């Protein structure tokens, strides 16, 4: 059962999240595209705080592990933000082309 989850459900979930991010990034409001990266950023901070409070390690070990956890948890955040800026760039280019076409008509 666990193998089925890792092989089928996780890739489908990743595709759904990416499709949702693309959809939110293409919406007229620029703030909706930051919802998923913000959630992931908040969860990364929660993961670091949880690790820092519940691990019985020295301060150096906590700093090293907290840095690694924070960086690893924010890889998806970086991917979601890059999807956002890619979609917004295409949307901006399309708007500029539409604006030029309207000006050509006059």
BELUR-V100435 format. One record per residue. RES is the residue in one letter. PHI is phi in whole degrees, -180 to 180 (NA if undefined). PSI is psi as a letter, one per 20 degrees, with the letter a starting at -180 (NA if undefined). OMEGA is omega in radians with two decimals (* if undefined). Layout:
res:RES phi:PHI psi:PSI omega:OMEGA
res:RES phi:PHI psi:PSI omega:OMEGA
This chain:
res:X phi:NA psi:g omega:3.14
res:X phi:-65 psi:h omega:3.12
res:X phi:-66 psi:h omega:3.10
res:X phi:-61 psi:g omega:3.12
res:X phi:-62 psi:g omega:-3.10
res:X phi:-70 psi:h omega:-3.06
res:X phi:-87 psi:h omega:-3.03
res:X phi:-108 psi:g omega:-2.99
res:X phi:-71 psi:g omega:-3.10
res:X phi:-63 psi:g omega:3.10
res:X phi:-62 psi:h omega:3.11
res:X phi:-65 psi:g omega:3.10
res:X phi:-62 psi:g omega:3.11
res:X phi:-64 psi:g omega:3.11
res:X phi:-64 psi:g omega:3.12
res:X phi:-63 psi:g omega:3.13
res:X phi:-64 psi:g omega:3.13
res:X phi:-66 psi:g omega:3.11
res:X phi:-64 psi:g omega:3.09
res:X phi:-63 psi:g omega:3.13
res:X phi:-65 psi:g omega:3.10
res:X phi:-63 psi:g omega:3.13
res:X phi:-61 psi:g omega:-3.12
res:X phi:-65 psi:h omega:-3.13
res:X phi:-73 psi:h omega:-3.11
res:X phi:-88 psi:i omega:3.11
res:X phi:-70 psi:q omega:-3.06
res:X phi:-55 psi:g omega:3.13
res:X phi:-71 psi:p omega:-3.09
res:X phi:-75 psi:i omega:-3.07
res:X phi:-80 psi:h omega:-3.11
res:X phi:-65 psi:h omega:3.14
res:X phi:-71 psi:i omega:3.13
res:X phi:-94 psi:j omega:-3.09
res:X phi:-64 psi:g omega:-3.10
res:X phi:-66 psi:g omega:3.07
res:X phi:-62 psi:h omega:3.13
res:X phi:-67 psi:g omega:3.08
res:X phi:-59 psi:g omega:-3.12
res:X phi:-65 psi:h omega:3.09
res:X phi:-63 psi:g omega:3.10
res:X phi:-65 psi:g omega:3.12
res:X phi:-65 psi:h omega:3.11
res:X phi:-67 psi:h omega:3.10
res:X phi:-67 psi:g omega:3.10
res:X phi:-63 psi:g omega:3.12
res:X phi:-63 psi:g omega:3.13
res:X phi:-66 psi:g omega:-3.14
res:X phi:-65 psi:g omega:3.10
res:X phi:-62 psi:g omega:3.12
res:X phi:-66 psi:g omega:-3.09
res:X phi:-67 psi:h omega:-3.09
res:X phi:-81 psi:h omega:-3.00
res:X phi:-103 psi:i omega:3.10
res:X phi:-91 psi:p omega:3.10
res:X phi:-101 psi:m omega:-3.10
res:X phi:-128 psi:r omega:3.05
res:X phi:-73 psi:r omega:-3.07
res:X phi:-64 psi:h omega:3.12
res:X phi:-67 psi:g omega:3.12
res:X phi:-64 psi:h omega:3.11
res:X phi:-65 psi:g omega:3.14
res:X phi:-63 psi:g omega:-3.13
res:X phi:-64 psi:g omega:-3.13
res:X phi:-67 psi:h omega:3.12
res:X phi:-64 psi:g omega:3.09
res:X phi:-63 psi:g omega:3.14
res:X phi:-65 psi:g omega:3.13
res:X phi:-63 psi:g omega:-3.13
res:X phi:-62 psi:g omega:3.13
res:X phi:-65 psi:g omega:-3.13
res:X phi:-66 psi:g omega:-3.14
res:X phi:-70 psi:h omega:-3.10
res:X phi:-94 psi:j omega:3.00
res:X phi:-62 psi:g omega:3.08
res:X phi:-62 psi:h omega:3.10
res:X phi:-62 psi:g omega:3.12
res:X phi:-63 psi:h omega:3.12
res:X phi:-65 psi:g omega:3.14
res:X phi:-65 psi:h omega:3.10
res:X phi:-68 psi:h omega:3.10
res:X phi:-67 psi:h omega:3.04
res:X phi:-63 psi:g omega:3.14
res:X phi:-58 psi:g omega:-3.08
res:X phi:-68 psi:h omega:3.08
res:X phi:-65 psi:g omega:3.13
res:X phi:-66 psi:g omega:-3.14
res:X phi:-66 psi:h omega:3.11
res:X phi:-64 psi:g omega:3.10
res:X phi:-65 psi:g omega:3.13
res:X phi:-65 psi:g omega:3.13
res:X phi:-65 psi:g omega:3.13
res:X phi:-63 psi:g omega:3.12
res:X phi:-64 psi:g omega:3.11
res:X phi:-63 psi:g omega:3.13
res:X phi:-65 psi:h omega:3.11
res:X phi:-66 psi:g omega:3.10
res:X phi:-62 psi:g omega:3.13
res:X phi:-64 psi:g omega:3.10
res:X phi:-65 psi:h omega:3.12
res:X phi:-64 psi:h omega:3.11
res:X phi:-66 psi:g omega:3.13
res:X phi:-67 psi:h omega:3.11
res:X phi:-68 psi:h omega:-3.14
res:X phi:-72 psi:h omega:-3.09
res:X phi:-86 psi:NA omega:*
